[in-house]
Amino acid sequence: MNHTERIIHVSRQVRGLTREHARQAVELYLESVANELAQGDLVTLPNVGRLHVVIRQNGGRIIADITAKQPQLRKPGDRVQGCWRLSDDLKTQCRRSFDSAKSGSSWLQSG
């Protein structure tokens, strides 16, 4: 389901809610989630789980060939990662979907 389809779906859930109002509500909600994540807060999404953003220092050294004359060693920058903790209900739902579509599924990934 893409963004437009999701807006139409949401607008049909509540009688009298127009697509425009549904779009505004969904976009404002997602904007507030993004703002909370950017501030380092833990966000709980109902029926989905918890999400937070962490910034980690990369280790090691990188050889940078900046001037094409002499390579220089530099420290790598920070890594920004999103961390999800899925709700138990969503995990169960994903497993059921996975089990029913095991053969030829795009869900299958190595590792």
Backbone as numpy.savetxt, mean C-alpha at the origin, in Angstrom:
# Nx Ny Nz CAx CAy CAz Cx Cy Cz
-10.93 -4.02 -9.49 -11.78 -2.85 -9.49 -10.88 -1.62 -9.49
-11.08 -0.73 -10.45 -10.28 0.48 -10.47 -10.96 1.57 -9.62
-10.36 2.74 -9.57 -10.85 3.81 -8.70 -12.27 4.22 -9.06
-12.55 4.39 -10.34 -13.89 4.81 -10.78 -14.93 3.76 -10.44
-14.62 2.51 -10.67 -15.55 1.43 -10.33 -15.80 1.36 -8.83
-14.75 1.61 -8.06 -14.90 1.60 -6.60 -15.81 2.74 -6.13
-15.68 3.91 -6.75 -16.53 5.05 -6.40 -17.99 4.72 -6.71
-18.25 4.14 -7.88 -19.61 3.77 -8.25 -20.16 2.75 -7.26
-19.34 1.78 -6.89 -19.75 0.76 -5.92 -20.12 1.40 -4.59
-19.29 2.32 -4.11 -19.56 2.99 -2.83 -20.84 3.82 -2.92
-21.03 4.52 -4.02 -22.21 5.38 -4.14 -23.50 4.56 -4.16
-23.44 3.33 -4.62 -24.63 2.47 -4.66 -24.95 1.87 -3.30
-24.00 1.93 -2.36 -24.21 1.32 -1.05 -25.12 2.16 -0.16
-25.18 3.47 -0.40 -25.96 4.37 0.44 -26.98 5.09 -0.43
-28.22 4.97 -0.07 -29.30 5.60 -0.84 -29.15 7.12 -0.78
-29.20 7.77 -1.92 -29.12 9.22 -1.99 -27.70 9.76 -2.08
-26.71 8.89 -2.07 -25.32 9.32 -2.16 -24.93 9.38 -3.65
-24.58 10.55 -4.10 -24.20 10.70 -5.51 -22.77 10.19 -5.71
-22.44 9.94 -6.96 -21.08 9.50 -7.27 -20.06 10.57 -6.88
-20.42 11.83 -7.08 -19.50 12.92 -6.74 -19.24 12.97 -5.24
-20.31 12.83 -4.44 -20.13 12.82 -2.98 -19.33 11.61 -2.53
-19.60 10.46 -3.16 -18.85 9.25 -2.82 -17.38 9.43 -3.17
-17.10 10.00 -4.35 -15.71 10.24 -4.77 -15.01 11.16 -3.78
-15.68 12.25 -3.39 -15.08 13.19 -2.44 -14.80 12.52 -1.10
-15.75 11.73 -0.63 -15.58 11.06 0.66 -14.42 10.07 0.62
-14.37 9.26 -0.43 -13.29 8.27 -0.54 -11.94 8.95 -0.66
-11.85 9.97 -1.50 -10.57 10.66 -1.69 -10.12 11.41 -0.44
-11.06 12.02 0.28 -10.69 12.68 1.54 -10.21 11.66 2.57
-10.88 10.51 2.62 -10.47 9.45 3.54 -9.05 8.98 3.22
-8.80 8.71 1.94 -7.46 8.24 1.55 -6.40 9.32 1.77
-6.77 10.57 1.56 -5.83 11.67 1.82 -5.47 11.74 3.30
-6.48 11.56 4.17 -6.20 11.60 5.61 -5.33 10.40 6.03
-5.55 9.24 5.41 -4.70 8.07 5.68 -3.27 8.37 5.27
-3.09 8.94 4.07 -1.74 9.27 3.59 -1.06 10.26 4.51
-1.79 11.26 4.99 -1.21 12.26 5.90 -0.78 11.61 7.22
-1.61 10.73 7.76 -1.25 10.05 9.00 -0.01 9.17 8.81
0.06 8.46 7.69 1.23 7.63 7.41 2.49 8.47 7.28
2.37 9.63 6.62 3.52 10.50 6.44 4.03 11.05 7.77
3.15 11.17 8.75 3.54 11.65 10.08 4.09 10.53 10.96
4.07 9.30 10.44 4.61 8.18 11.20 3.60 7.46 12.06
2.32 7.77 11.88 1.28 7.13 12.69 0.94 5.75 12.16
0.41 4.92 13.03 -0.11 3.61 12.67 -1.56 3.81 12.26
-1.94 3.32 11.08 -3.30 3.50 10.56 -3.98 2.14 10.53
-5.18 2.07 11.08 -5.97 0.85 11.03 -7.07 1.04 10.01
-7.09 0.17 9.01 -8.14 0.20 7.99 -9.11 -0.93 8.31
-10.38 -0.60 8.55 -11.36 -1.63 8.92 -11.41 -2.73 7.87
-11.45 -3.96 8.32 -11.53 -5.17 7.49 -10.29 -5.40 6.64
-9.25 -4.60 6.79 -8.02 -4.77 6.02 -6.85 -5.08 6.95
-6.61 -4.20 7.91 -5.51 -4.41 8.84 -4.85 -3.10 9.22
-3.62 -3.21 9.69 -2.87 -2.03 10.14 -1.73 -1.75 9.17
-1.44 -0.48 9.00 -0.40 -0.05 8.08 0.41 1.05 8.74
1.73 0.98 8.57 2.58 2.08 8.99 3.80 2.14 8.08
4.46 3.26 8.11 5.63 3.50 7.27 6.85 3.60 8.17
7.92 2.93 7.75 9.18 3.01 8.48 10.27 3.47 7.53
11.24 4.18 8.09 12.41 4.61 7.33 13.61 3.92 7.94
14.31 3.17 7.10 15.46 2.41 7.58 16.72 2.87 6.86
17.82 2.82 7.58 19.12 3.15 7.00 19.63 1.95 6.23
19.98 2.14 4.98 20.60 1.07 4.20 22.02 0.87 4.69
22.48 -0.37 4.62 23.83 -0.66 5.06 24.80 -0.74 3.90
26.07 -0.87 4.22 27.09 -1.04 3.20 27.56 0.26 2.58
28.19 0.13 1.43 28.70 1.28 0.69 28.37 1.10 -0.78
28.23 2.20 -1.47 27.94 2.18 -2.90 29.10 2.83 -3.63
29.51 2.23 -4.72 30.53 2.85 -5.56 29.81 3.74 -6.57
30.05 5.02 -6.49 29.39 5.98 -7.36 30.40 6.53 -8.35
30.07 6.45 -9.62 30.94 6.98 -10.67 30.34 8.31 -11.13
30.54 9.35 -10.31 29.90 10.64 -10.54 30.59 11.42 -11.65
31.89 11.49 -11.62 32.62 12.34 -12.57 33.18 11.55 -13.75
33.00 10.27 -13.77 33.54 9.38 -14.80 35.08 9.37 -14.80
35.69 9.98 -13.81 37.15 9.96 -13.68 37.56 8.93 -12.64
36.99 9.09 -11.46 37.40 8.22 -10.36 36.16 7.83 -9.55
35.91 6.54 -9.42 34.76 6.12 -8.61 34.95 6.52 -7.15
33.87 6.89 -6.51 33.92 7.28 -5.11 32.98 6.39 -4.31
33.39 6.09 -3.09 32.52 5.36 -2.18 31.61 6.35 -1.49
30.34 6.00 -1.38 29.41 6.85 -0.64 28.47 5.97 0.16
27.91 6.54 1.18 26.95 5.82 1.99 25.61 5.79 1.27
24.91 4.66 1.33 23.58 4.62 0.72 22.59 5.45 1.53
21.52 5.85 0.91 20.52 6.66 1.59 19.56 5.83 2.41
18.47 6.44 2.76 17.44 5.77 3.56 16.48 5.02 2.65
15.82 4.05 3.22 14.82 3.25 2.51 13.48 3.46 3.20
12.47 3.84 2.46 11.13 4.04 3.00 10.31 2.81 2.66
9.72 2.19 3.68 8.95 0.96 3.48 7.58 1.07 4.13
6.60 0.50 3.45 5.27 0.36 4.03 5.15 -1.02 4.64
4.67 -1.10 5.87 4.53 -2.37 6.57 3.05 -2.64 6.85
2.56 -3.79 6.38 1.17 -4.19 6.56 1.07 -5.30 7.58
0.05 -5.24 8.38 -0.34 -6.36 9.25 -1.80 -6.63 8.90
-2.03 -7.65 8.06 -3.37 -7.94 7.58 -4.25 -8.48 8.70
-5.54 -8.13 8.64 -6.48 -8.65 9.63 -6.67 -10.15 9.40
-7.06 -10.86 10.45 -7.25 -12.31 10.34 -8.35 -12.63 9.33
-9.41 -11.83 9.29 -10.50 -12.07 8.34 -10.01 -11.93 6.89
-9.18 -10.93 6.63 -8.66 -10.73 5.27 -7.72 -11.87 4.89
-6.89 -12.31 5.84 -6.01 -13.44 5.56 -6.81 -14.68 5.18
-7.88 -14.94 5.92 -8.73 -16.09 5.63 -9.37 -15.96 4.26
-9.86 -14.77 3.95 -10.49 -14.52 2.65 -9.47 -14.70 1.51
-8.26 -14.22 1.70 -7.21 -14.37 0.68 -6.86 -15.84 0.49
-6.76 -16.58 1.59 -6.44 -18.00 1.47 -7.52 -18.75 0.72
-8.80 -18.42 1.01 -9.90 -19.07 0.29 -9.83 -18.75 -1.20
-9.59 -17.49 -1.53 -9.48 -17.10 -2.94 -8.30 -17.80 -3.59
-7.22 -17.88 -2.87 -6.01 -18.54 -3.38 -6.27 -20.03 -3.63
-6.89 -20.68 -2.66 -7.16 -22.12 -2.79 -8.10 -22.42 -3.95
-9.09 -21.56 -4.18 -10.06 -21.82 -5.24 -9.49 -21.53 -6.63
-8.41 -20.74 -6.70 -7.84 -20.38 -8.00 -6.37 -20.75 -8.08
-5.99 -21.87 -7.48 -4.57 -22.23 -7.41 -3.93 -22.39 -8.77
-4.57 -23.07 -9.68 -3.94 -23.32 -10.97 -4.06 -22.09 -11.87
-2.92 -21.66 -12.39 -2.89 -20.53 -13.33 -3.18 -19.18 -12.70
-3.00 -19.06 -11.41 -3.32 -17.82 -10.73 -2.18 -16.84 -10.76
-2.50 -15.55 -10.83 -1.46 -14.52 -10.77 -0.99 -14.32 -9.32
-1.64 -14.98 -8.38 -1.24 -14.88 -6.97 0.06 -15.63 -6.71
0.31 -16.66 -7.50 1.46 -17.51 -7.23 2.76 -16.75 -7.52
3.59 -16.66 -6.51 4.89 -16.03 -6.65 5.92 -16.90 -5.97
7.09 -16.97 -6.57 8.15 -17.75 -5.94 8.74 -16.95 -4.79
9.22 -17.64 -3.81 9.89 -17.00 -2.69 8.92 -16.66 -1.63
